[in-house]
Amino acid sequence: MVEPLTSSTVLLVLAGLVALAVAIVAIRIAIKLAIRIGIVAAVILAGLYTVGYLG
């Protein structure tokens, strides 16, 4: 019963699943960060435009 759990194929599949989970979490964090940076940039540009610095 322990033999199938210690085979290299099972460990390889588990390592692949872990890598996929880490990639998904990293992508979700990157998307959230990009959205926040975009909102901040839009606010800054709107402020500069309102002041007349850009136009």
Rosetta constraint file for C-alpha pairs under 8 A:
AtomPair CA 1 CA 5 HARMONIC 7.51 0.50
AtomPair CA 2 CA 6 HARMONIC 6.52 0.50
AtomPair CA 3 CA 7 HARMONIC 6.50 0.50
AtomPair CA 4 CA 10 HARMONIC 7.43 0.50
AtomPair CA 5 CA 10 HARMONIC 6.40 0.50
AtomPair CA 5 CA 11 HARMONIC 7.79 0.50
AtomPair CA 6 CA 10 HARMONIC 7.05 0.50
AtomPair CA 6 CA 11 HARMONIC 7.08 0.50
AtomPair CA 7 CA 11 HARMONIC 6.63 0.50
AtomPair CA 8 CA 12 HARMONIC 5.95 0.50
AtomPair CA 9 CA 13 HARMONIC 6.20 0.50
AtomPair CA 10 CA 14 HARMONIC 6.17 0.50
AtomPair CA 11 CA 15 HARMONIC 6.04 0.50
AtomPair CA 12 CA 16 HARMONIC 6.16 0.50
AtomPair CA 13 CA 17 HARMONIC 6.24 0.50
AtomPair CA 14 CA 18 HARMONIC 6.19 0.50
AtomPair CA 15 CA 19 HARMONIC 6.15 0.50
AtomPair CA 16 CA 20 HARMONIC 6.15 0.50
AtomPair CA 17 CA 21 HARMONIC 6.15 0.50
AtomPair CA 18 CA 22 HARMONIC 6.17 0.50
AtomPair CA 19 CA 23 HARMONIC 6.14 0.50
AtomPair CA 20 CA 24 HARMONIC 6.19 0.50
AtomPair CA 21 CA 25 HARMONIC 6.26 0.50
AtomPair CA 22 CA 26 HARMONIC 6.10 0.50
AtomPair CA 23 CA 27 HARMONIC 6.09 0.50
AtomPair CA 24 CA 28 HARMONIC 6.20 0.50
AtomPair CA 25 CA 29 HARMONIC 6.24 0.50
AtomPair CA 26 CA 30 HARMONIC 6.12 0.50
AtomPair CA 27 CA 31 HARMONIC 6.13 0.50
AtomPair CA 28 CA 32 HARMONIC 6.29 0.50
AtomPair CA 29 CA 33 HARMONIC 6.14 0.50
AtomPair CA 30 CA 34 HARMONIC 6.04 0.50
AtomPair CA 31 CA 35 HARMONIC 6.20 0.50
AtomPair CA 32 CA 36 HARMONIC 6.31 0.50
AtomPair CA 33 CA 37 HARMONIC 6.16 0.50
AtomPair CA 34 CA 38 HARMONIC 6.03 0.50
AtomPair CA 35 CA 39 HARMONIC 6.22 0.50
AtomPair CA 36 CA 40 HARMONIC 6.25 0.50
AtomPair CA 37 CA 41 HARMONIC 6.06 0.50
AtomPair CA 38 CA 42 HARMONIC 6.10 0.50
AtomPair CA 39 CA 43 HARMONIC 6.25 0.50
AtomPair CA 40 CA 44 HARMONIC 6.19 0.50
AtomPair CA 41 CA 45 HARMONIC 6.07 0.50
AtomPair CA 42 CA 46 HARMONIC 6.01 0.50
AtomPair CA 43 CA 47 HARMONIC 6.12 0.50
AtomPair CA 44 CA 48 HARMONIC 6.19 0.50
AtomPair CA 45 CA 49 HARMONIC 6.04 0.50
AtomPair CA 46 CA 50 HARMONIC 6.04 0.50
AtomPair CA 47 CA 51 HARMONIC 6.23 0.50
AtomPair CA 48 CA 52 HARMONIC 6.26 0.50
AtomPair CA 48 CA 53 HARMONIC 5.33 0.50
AtomPair CA 48 CA 54 HARMONIC 6.09 0.50
AtomPair CA 49 CA 53 HARMONIC 5.84 0.50
AtomPair CA 49 CA 54 HARMONIC 5.12 0.50
AtomPair CA 49 CA 55 HARMONIC 6.20 0.50
